[in-house]
Amino acid sequence: MMLAATVTATAAREPDNVEAVEPGGPGILTKCRNWLVASTCNTYHHIKLPPRVAVGDAITVRFGSSQKEYTFPVARIAHKGRHCAIFSEADGDWHQIDKINVAPCYRVGKEG
């Protein structure tokens, strides 16, 4: 009985992987670079997104004070509540993968 409660509580905290979302506003881009010995990640706010984002899309984002342009490949979307994280890789250490966090963010075809 204790195991079932633990599994249910853990599942409630984990986001769902979804195929598509509708961002309700701009996102926050985290861009990571891997060096030989270490890695660094920088955060950029106010990232404009299209009205619908789906796994398999390639989104052109502009960021930084000198307006860099980057084609962001959408490999995975994690959705939880009214938030989502759009990842550039399907697997790996999510702390070191390029991602865009969005809130509010709604599942396509389902109430968010």
C-alpha positions in Angstrom: 0.0 0.0 0.0 2.9 2.4 0.8 4.5 1.6 -2.6 1.3 2.6 -4.5 1.2 5.9 -2.6 4.8 6.7 -3.4 4.4 5.8 -7.1 1.3 8.0 -7.4 2.9 10.9 -5.6 6.0 10.7 -7.9 3.9 10.5 -11.0 1.9 13.6 -9.9 5.1 15.6 -9.8 6.5 14.5 -13.2 5.5 16.3 -16.3 3.8 14.6 -19.2 5.5 14.4 -22.6 3.2 15.8 -25.2 3.3 16.1 -29.0 2.3 19.8 -29.3 1.5 22.9 -27.2 0.2 26.4 -27.7 2.5 28.9 -25.9 0.5 31.6 -24.0 3.3 34.1 -24.2 7.0 34.5 -24.7 9.5 31.9 -23.5 12.8 31.8 -21.6 15.6 30.2 -23.6 18.4 28.4 -21.8 21.3 27.9 -24.3 24.1 25.6 -23.1 27.6 25.2 -24.5 29.8 22.2 -23.7 33.5 22.9 -23.5 36.2 20.3 -23.1 36.4 20.5 -19.3 33.1 22.2 -18.3 29.8 23.5 -19.7 28.0 26.8 -19.3 24.4 27.8 -19.8 23.0 31.3 -20.4 19.4 32.4 -20.0 17.6 34.7 -22.4 14.1 36.2 -21.7 11.3 37.4 -24.0 11.7 34.7 -26.7 8.9 35.0 -29.2 7.3 31.7 -30.2 4.9 30.6 -32.9 1.2 30.1 -31.8 1.7 26.3 -32.0 4.9 24.2 -31.3 5.1 20.5 -32.0 7.8 17.8 -31.7 9.7 17.7 -35.0 9.4 21.5 -35.6 12.4 23.7 -36.1 11.7 27.1 -34.5 13.8 30.2 -35.4 14.4 32.2 -32.2 16.2 35.5 -31.7 17.9 36.3 -28.5 20.6 38.4 -26.8 21.4 42.0 -26.8 23.1 41.8 -30.3 20.1 39.7 -31.7 21.6 36.3 -32.4 19.4 33.9 -34.5 19.2 30.2 -33.7 17.2 27.4 -35.3 15.9 25.4 -32.3 15.0 21.8 -33.1 12.0 20.6 -31.0 12.8 17.1 -29.9 10.6 16.8 -26.8 8.0 18.8 -24.9 7.3 18.3 -21.2 4.0 19.7 -20.0 2.9 20.2 -16.4 0.0 22.2 -15.3 0.2 25.6 -17.1 3.9 25.3 -17.8 6.0 23.5 -20.4 9.6 23.0 -21.3 10.6 22.6 -24.9 13.8 20.6 -25.3 16.3 20.5 -28.3 17.2 16.9 -27.5 14.9 14.0 -26.6 17.2 12.4 -24.0 20.1 13.5 -21.8 20.8 15.7 -18.8 18.0 18.3 -19.0 20.3 20.7 -17.0 22.7 20.7 -20.0 20.3 20.7 -22.9 19.0 23.8 -24.7 15.4 24.4 -23.7 12.7 27.0 -23.7 10.4 27.3 -20.7 7.0 28.8 -21.2 4.2 29.8 -18.9 1.4 29.7 -19.6 1.5 26.9 -22.0 -1.4 24.7 -23.1 -1.6 21.2 -24.5 -3.0 21.1 -28.0 -6.4 19.5 -28.0 -6.7 19.3 -24.2 -7.6 21.7 -21.5 -4.4 23.0 -19.9 
